[in-house]
Amino acid sequence: MDGEELTEQETALYDRQIRVWGADAQRRLSKSHILVCGMKGTVAEFCKNIVLAGVGSLTLVDDQVVTEEALSANFLIPPDGSVYGGRTVAEICGDSLREFNPMVSVSVQKGDISSFGGEFFDKFDVVVISCCSTGTKKLINDKCRKLSKRIAFYTVDCRDSCGEIFVDLQSYKYSKKKLGETVECQIQYPSFEEAISVPWKVLPKKVSKLYFAMRVIECFEEAEGRKAGEISIGDLPALLKLRKEICETQSLDESHIPSTLLERLAMGAREFPPVCAVVGGNPWTGGYKSNIRQRGSLEEFLLFRCYGRERLS
C-alpha cells in the first residue's frame, strides 16, 4: 500500500482536502477499507463523510428493513417507499452512498455480524458498530484484537440529545512536535471490555454523568434481553432500581446518575438528527484521520450532550 500513488483523477477530485492534510494522508485514506454495522443516523453521517473524502472501500452490514424510526434520522434512506421493495437498510443506503462518490467501492454484506469469523474482519482497517448489545461489542472487539494486523475499532450510540463513542486503536503510534523536534509516541488502548470493567470508584472525579447512565442503560437492556434502544419511559422504575443496585456495588453515590438523565435516555431512545450530525461528523473526523495521518491521539470514550461534549480517557 505504501508504494501506491494517487491517480490523476483522485488528485483532481480531492485537491481541496489534499491541500489541508497532504497527499500522503489522502493516499492512506484512499487505500483504507472500512466496515460499518448498524446503519442508524449517526453512522449514516460518518459514511457520508468518508465516502465524500475518498475512502478506498466501505462495507455495510444491516439486514433490517426500513422503519419509521430509521426514516426519521437516516438521510440516506429516500422517503419514496416504492424503492424499498423488500430491500435491506444497508442495500438502500449503499445506493445513496454510491451516488455521492462513484469512485468509492461501496458493498453490502448480509448476515449477523456476531457470527462472522475473525478472517472476515482481517480485510478491514477500521470497524465501526452501532446500536449493538454490550455482548456484541465485546465479541467483535475481541475478534479484531486477535488478528495479527491492527484494526481500529469504534462503537457509537446516540439516544435523543446524547451520544457516546468508544475508540480502541490497540497499540497506536503517532508523532508530535516538542521543542522543535519530532517525537515518536505510543498509546496502548484498552479493549471495550477492559474499559467498562474499570471500577467506578477509581475513575477521575470529573467523569461525565452520562458515562455512568449509559452503563446502567446497557446493563438493563442486557439483563432484560432487549435490543439496543428497546427502552421506554415505562422502564424508568426498573432503571432507578438497577441504578441503586449498581451504585451500591460500585461504591458510587446515586447522585452521579441523576434520575432526570435516566428519564431522558429512556424517553428519547430514538436518535435526534442534529446530534447525529455532530457526533457522526466532528469526532469521527479525528477517528479516520488517526488512521490515515498517524498523528495525534484520541480518548477512548467521547461523550456528547447537546449542551456540552466531554471526554473520558
Secondary structure, DSSP 8 states (H G I E B T S, - for coil): -TT----HHHHHHTHHHHHHH-HHHHHHHHT-EEEEE---HHHHHHHHHHHHHT-SEEEEE------HHHHHH-TTS-S-GGGTTT--HHHHHHHHHHHH-TTSEEEE--S-GGG--HHHHTT-SEEEEES--HHHHHHHHHHHHTSSS--EEEEEEEEBTEEEEEEE-SEEEEEEEETTEEEEEEEE---HHHHHTS-GGGS-TT--HHHHHHHHHHHHHHHTT--TT---GGGHHHHHHHHHHHHHHHT--GGGS-HHHHHHHHHT-SB-HHHHHHHHHHHHHHHHHHHHH-BS---SEEEEETTEEEEE-
